[in-house]
């Protein structure tokens, strides 16, 4: 019985070491505090991204204010309101419709 418990605890110890080696890839020290480094990777589809690329290197991010959007895209060609109460800005030259909830950019559609 002692042999089996020694083997069991050895396997638990080895599994713990393997887990720590794997966790090393996701942990880091920032400003003196240890924490997890979560890496967000955007997928290829619109539904998984939280930004819209305006020009090379520039973009608008969900949560930007209307002033930040105007700074990137300029004033819209049309402004409307949806049935759900979202304000929409339409940029015809870009074939783009932006949705705002209050003062914040919420989502976009390309048409």
PEURFEN-V997930 format. One record per residue. N is the residue number from 1. RES is the residue in one small letter. D_FIRST is the distance of its C-alpha to the first C-alpha in Angstrom with 1 decimal. Layout:
BEGIN
n->(N;N)
res->(RES;RES)
d_first->(D_FIRST;D_FIRST)
END
This chain:
BEGIN
n->(1;2;3;4;5;6;7;8;9;10;11;12;13;14;15;16;17;18;19;20;21;22;23;24;25;26;27;28;29;30;31;32;33;34;35;36;37;38;39;40;41;42;43;44;45;46;47;48;49;50;51;52;53;54;55;56;57;58;59;60;61;62;63;64;65;66;67;68;69;70;71;72;73;74;75;76;77;78;79;80;81;82;83;84;85;86;87;88;89;90;91;92;93;94;95;96;97;98;99;100;101;102;103;104;105;106;107;108;109;110;111)
res->(x;x;x;x;x;x;x;x;x;x;x;x;x;x;x;x;x;x;x;x;x;x;x;x;x;x;x;x;x;x;x;x;x;x;x;x;x;x;x;x;x;x;x;x;x;x;x;x;x;x;x;x;x;x;x;x;x;x;x;x;x;x;x;x;x;x;x;x;x;x;x;x;x;x;x;x;x;x;x;x;x;x;x;x;x;x;x;x;x;x;x;x;x;x;x;x;x;x;x;x;x;x;x;x;x;x;x;x;x;x;x)
d_first->(0.0;3.8;5.4;5.3;6.4;8.6;10.0;10.6;12.4;14.2;15.4;16.6;18.4;20.0;21.2;22.6;24.5;25.9;27.0;28.7;30.5;31.8;32.9;34.8;37.3;38.1;38.2;41.0;42.9;46.3;48.6;45.9;43.5;40.4;40.3;39.7;42.3;42.9;44.9;47.3;48.4;51.5;51.6;54.7;56.0;58.1;55.8;53.0;55.3;56.6;59.6;62.8;64.1;67.8;68.7;66.8;64.6;65.8;64.5;64.2;60.9;60.1;60.9;63.9;67.0;70.3;71.8;69.1;69.6;73.4;72.9;71.0;72.9;76.1;77.7;77.0;79.6;78.9;77.1;76.1;73.9;71.5;71.2;67.9;69.7;68.6;71.3;71.7;73.3;74.5;75.2;77.2;77.4;73.7;73.1;70.8;70.3;68.4;67.2;67.2;65.7;67.9;68.4;65.2;64.7;62.4;62.5;64.8;66.1;67.9;70.7)
END
